Amino acid sequence: MDVGPKADGTIPEVQRERLLDMGFWLKVNGEAMYGTTYRTRAEEKGGPDDVRYTVKDGVLYATALKWPGEQLTLGADVPAGPGTRITLLGSDGGPLPWQRDEQGRVVVITPAETGRYAYSFKIEQPGMSALPRFGTYLTEHVQAGETFTGKVTVTNPGSTTLRAASLALTVPEGWTVTPATNRIGHLAAGASAEVPVTVTVPAGAEPAALAIQATLKSGRLRVPYSIPVSVVLPNLAEGKPATQQPITADGLEAARTTPGVTAVHVQEQAGRPSTIKLPAGTTGRHVRIQLSPDTNPPALAEVRVRGH
């Protein structure tokens, strides 16, 4: 917070104002902070709004880091259904209208802006005493005809026991999963359960980004969770030797324009995972990766070349 009293013990005015603003914000939004824990996903990725999630028993809080405007868009996995009540902390407390869009996302119609800095929306579902947290240990990239194993972990972060809990798994058409339904039994507050999973991808599966759908059931409670999985082409570089050699042409540009060479220039900063799509129909005997300028030797942890 960078608060440093003066020699006489007083706090500089600018720092005092900062502390008072924090106190005012917590007075309004404190229930979305105090006594809460994290959700399976801490933030909303890929949506129009910058949101952070917290959970307390069966209540979900979605805190927008800036005012979302006329509507707030939350992920499709937000547990909302008949009877769900969504309110803005610090407003008059009236329920806000909401609906799911064509992508299944929860779209909330916001009231007049209230407060500053960040805005906490409270999402309550009748009869929901806990919002289980999921963890997955499944490979994200698979190939056609592959069988893979892993596990799904379910944690009860609430203060009451989830009774007669079970986990149902649904896979894309043509895939198989074992077990499709797993009886967890009573899951005490703070406890976790591991569900082993075996999934088989059909031999004719085309490359695509898909998902395995998990649903935790306990009484009237239904909590969905989407597990991303992508069918990818075989890794042609697996088991192949790699060498580091200088460019034999007169510089990077000359090497790039050499007849028979297919070159792709990637603008992203080096050192972070990158996916590079080669032009359709590209063939070759080897792949060369070179940093720019050409005096920089690449240091690569792993290179995958997927194709036929």
Beta strands, then each sheet from edge to edge (+ up, - down):
strand 1: 51-56
strand 2: 59-64
strand 3: 71-74
strand 4: 85-88
strand 5: 98-100
strand 6: 106-109
strand 7: 119-124
strand 8: 133-137
strand 9: 141-142
strand 10: 147-155
strand 11: 162-170
strand 12: 176-178
strand 13: 181-187
strand 14: 192-200
strand 15: 208-218
strand 16: 221-231
sheet 1: 1+ 2- 7+ 4-
sheet 2: 3+ 6- 5+
sheet 3: 8+ 10- 14+ 12-
sheet 4: 9+ 16+ 15- 11+ 13-
end
